[in-house]
Amino acid sequence: MPYVSEELFQRLPRRTENSLPSICVTPYPEELPWRDTNLEDEMNLLQSIVKTIRSIRQEYNLTRAKPEVYVVFSEQSLATVISKYTETACTLSSSERIHVVCEEKPPQGCAVATVSDKCEVHVLLKGVVDVAKEITKLEGKQEKLNGQLGKLREAMEIADYATKVPENVQQQNTEKLKQLETELGKIQKAIASFKMAE
């Protein structure tokens, strides 16, 4: 692409004697009158939603199945914005249908993931995956996480932890603890959802 870009740059009209000789040394324009920051924000949110759906599809190995998806917003304005792009999101995420709702409860039997503090994605797995098998798998993950959490907490609660363990390691342990607790919370939520769908 650099060769094509340079060729196009050299052929741009309205070039003067003071114009820079190459696109490589031309500063990026600071004023972009055609830029639409609202549209960029909408596209960023849409990309995050699609990425989250695809992540759930990969986690549950949904290679051929096209599940229904519920995107739940806490603000109606965001729901209205994303409603315009449901067809695009369906195509990009290989979903059967995307329902955009505001503070409504989606059906039971969904895998849940958080996109932001104002948006959650619920992918309906009931009828698409074996619920009992998924519960068993999630309970296995839960047990493993509980073991990791127990060991980490035990290590952090020793008497001279604050003095013997380097500060950067203490910080890493605190971050790891938060990650494990967040992950455990998601798994517990998913297990509860699957059990209600049985």
C-alpha positions in Angstrom: 0.0 0.0 0.0 2.7 2.6 0.6 3.6 2.6 -3.1 -0.1 3.1 -4.2 -0.5 5.8 -1.5 2.6 7.6 -2.8 1.4 7.4 -6.4 -2.0 8.8 -5.5 -0.4 11.6 -3.4 1.9 12.6 -6.3 -1.2 13.0 -8.6 -3.3 15.0 -6.2 -4.5 18.3 -7.7 -3.8 21.7 -6.2 -0.1 20.9 -5.4 2.0 24.0 -5.2 5.8 24.6 -5.3 5.8 24.7 -1.4 4.1 21.3 -1.2 6.1 18.6 0.5 7.7 16.1 -1.9 6.3 12.9 -0.4 3.4 11.5 1.7 6.0 10.0 3.9 7.1 13.4 5.2 3.7 15.1 5.1 2.1 15.7 8.6 -1.2 14.1 9.3 -4.0 16.7 9.0 -5.1 18.1 12.4 -8.5 19.3 11.3 -10.7 16.6 9.8 -14.0 18.3 8.9 -15.4 15.0 7.6 -14.7 13.1 10.9 -17.8 11.9 12.8 -16.7 11.1 16.4 -20.3 10.0 17.4 -20.3 7.4 14.5 -16.8 6.2 15.6 -18.1 5.7 19.2 -21.1 3.8 17.8 -18.8 1.5 15.7 -16.5 0.9 18.6 -19.4 -0.2 20.8 -20.7 -2.4 18.0 -17.3 -4.0 17.5 -17.1 -4.7 21.3 -20.5 -6.4 21.2 -19.6 -8.5 18.1 -16.2 -9.4 19.7 -18.0 -10.5 22.9 -20.5 -12.7 21.0 -17.7 -14.3 19.0 -15.8 -15.0 22.2 -18.8 -16.8 23.7 -19.3 -18.7 20.4 -15.6 -19.8 20.6 -15.9 -20.7 24.3 -18.9 -23.0 23.7 -17.5 -24.3 20.4 -20.5 -23.1 18.4 -19.0 -23.5 14.9 -22.2 -24.2 13.0 -25.0 -23.2 15.3 -26.4 -19.7 15.0 -27.8 -18.8 18.4 -30.1 -16.0 19.3 -28.5 -13.1 21.2 -29.9 -10.6 23.6 -27.9 -7.3 24.1 -29.1 -5.7 27.3 -28.5 -2.0 27.9 -29.0 0.0 31.1 -29.6 3.1 29.0 -32.3 3.5 26.3 -30.2 5.9 24.2 -27.5 3.2 23.7 -30.1 0.6 22.9 -31.6 2.9 20.3 -28.2 3.5 18.7 -27.3 -0.2 18.5 -30.7 -1.2 17.2 -29.8 0.4 13.9 -26.9 -2.1 13.4 -28.5 -5.4 14.4 -28.3 -6.9 10.9 -24.6 -6.0 10.6 -23.9 -7.4 14.1 -25.8 -10.7 13.1 -23.7 -11.1 10.0 -20.4 -10.3 11.8 -21.2 -12.6 14.8 -22.9 -15.4 12.9 -26.0 -15.0 15.0 -29.6 -16.1 14.1 -31.1 -12.9 15.5 -30.0 -10.1 17.9 -32.5 -8.6 20.3 -31.6 -5.2 21.7 -33.4 -4.6 25.0 -33.2 -2.1 27.8 -33.1 -3.5 31.4 -35.3 -6.4 30.3 -34.5 -9.9 31.4 -33.5 -12.3 28.6 -34.6 -15.9 28.7 -32.9 -18.5 31.0 -30.2 -20.7 29.5 -27.9 -17.9 28.3 -24.2 -17.5 28.5 -23.5 -14.0 29.8 -20.6 -11.7 29.2 -20.1 -8.0 30.1 -19.3 -5.5 27.3 -19.2 -2.4 29.6 -20.9 -1.2 32.7 -23.9 -0.3 30.6 -24.1 -3.3 28.3 -24.3 -7.1 28.7 -24.4 -9.8 26.0 -26.6 -12.9 26.6 -26.2 -15.7 24.0 -29.0 -18.2 24.2 -27.5 -21.7 24.5 -30.7 -23.6 25.5 -31.5 -26.0 22.6 -28.1 -25.3 21.1 -25.8 -27.0 23.6 -26.2 -29.9 26.0 -27.1 -28.0 29.2 -26.2 -30.8 31.7 -22.8 -31.2 30.0 -22.2 -27.4 30.2 -23.1 -27.3 33.9 -20.6 -30.2 34.5 -17.9 -28.3 32.6 -18.6 -25.1 34.4 -18.6 -26.8 37.8 -15.1 -28.2 36.9 -13.9 -24.7 36.0 -15.4 -23.4 39.2 -13.6 -26.0 41.3 -10.3 -25.3 39.6 -10.7 -21.5 40.2 -11.6 -22.0 43.8 -8.4 -24.0 44.3 -6.3 -21.3 42.7 -8.1 -18.6 44.8 -7.5 -20.6 47.9 -3.8 -21.0 47.3 -3.4 -17.3 46.4 -5.3 -16.1 49.4 -3.2 -18.5 51.6 0.0 -17.1 50.2 -1.2 -13.5 50.7 -2.2 -14.1 54.3 1.1 -15.3 55.7 2.4 -13.3 58.6 5.3 -11.5 56.9 3.8 -11.2 53.4 4.0 -7.4 53.3 7.7 -7.3 54.3 9.1 -10.4 52.5 7.3 -10.3 49.2 8.5 -7.6 46.7 6.0 -4.8 46.0 5.6 -5.6 42.3 4.7 -9.2 43.2 2.2 -8.1 45.8 0.6 -5.9 43.1 0.5 -8.8 40.6 -1.1 -11.0 43.2 -3.8 -8.4 44.0 -4.6 -8.1 40.3 -4.6 -11.9 39.8 -7.0 -12.2 42.8 -9.4 -9.7 41.3 -9.3 -11.5 37.9 -10.0 -14.9 39.5 -12.9 -13.5 41.6 -14.4 -11.8 38.5 -14.1 -15.0 36.5 -15.5 -17.1 39.3 -18.5 -14.7 39.6 -19.2 -15.1 35.8 -19.0 -18.9 36.1 -21.4 -18.9 39.1 -23.8 -16.7 37.2 -23.6 -19.0 34.1 -24.2 -22.1 36.3 -27.2 -20.5 37.9 -28.6 -19.5 34.5 -28.2 -23.1 33.1 -29.7 -24.7 36.1 -32.8 -22.5 35.8 -33.0 -23.5 32.1 -32.9 -27.3 32.8 
